[in-house]
């Protein structure tokens, strides 16, 4: 059975105007049934998949806002995934713990 993780993209609303917000999907599906998220290589692969999924919706903004959008969307997905090694890889890659970017 395939397990999917729905990735909420609410962080996009921080950067989108009302018209743009309507075009942003509420969630993306990133498959990870083939990964063992307790292994470094698979945790890195998962983060890469999440980052790739964030590209299209965040590309609607100018370059600075698009980068901030992607970092926050990825952080929100990593927090929702709740896998310590994926969080560690995120922190190493972006220089901040994902939990610090996600508001409750």
N, C-alpha and C positions, 0 to 999 in steps of 0.2 A: 504494500500500500504506500502510495506517495504521500509524503507530508509536505504541506506548503505553509509558508509563513506569510500572512498578510501584513504588509508594511504600511502603517498609517503615514500619510503625508501631510498631516496637519501643520507641520512646521512651514510648509510652503505658503500658508496663508499669512505668515509674517512678512513676506516679500511681495505678495500679489495684491493688486488692486482688485476691486469688486469684479470687474469684467474678467480679469485674468483668473481669479479664483474659481470661477465657474468652469473653466477649461481644465483645471487641475484634477486628476483622478483622486478619489478618496483613498485608494489603496493600490498597491502593486503586489503581485504574487512572485515570490522568489523561491524556487524549488531548492531543497537542501537534503532530500531523502538519501542522496548518494554520498553525503558527507558525514564524517565523524568529527563533530565540532570540538572534540577533546584533543585533536591533533593539530599541530601548528599549520601544516600545509592546507588542511581542510578549513580551518578557521580563516586563513588568509583568502582562500578561494571564496568562502561565504561573503567576506567583506567586499571582495572584488565584485561579486554578483550583485550585492546590495548597491554598491557604488554605481555600477553600470545601469541598474534599474532607475536610479535617481537622475540620470543624465537628461533624459527626454523631458520630464516635467519641469526640471529646473532650468533647462535651456531657454525657457520663455522669458527669462529675465536678463538684464544686462550682465556683463561678465562678473562684476564684483558680487552682485546680489545672487547670481547663479551659483557661484562658489559657496557663499554662505548658506544658500538654500540646500545645496547638496550635502554639505557637512552636517547641517542640522537634521536633514531628512535621514541621512545614514545613521547619525547618532540615535535618533528616535527608533529606528529599526533595530539597531544593536541592543538598545535597552529593552525593547519588547522581546527580542530573541532570548535575552537572559542567559547567555553563554559566556562564562568568564574569559575563556581564551579569545573569543571574538572581540570582547570588550578590550582585552589587553592589546590585541593587534590594532584595533581602532586607535587606542591611546598612543601607541608607538607611531602610527602613521600620521595622525593629525595633531599630536602634541597636547591633547586634552582628553580627559576621561569623558566618554559619551554622556554619563549621568549629569555632568555639569552643564550640558547644553540643552537638556530636556527638562521642561517645566512640568510639574505634576498636573 
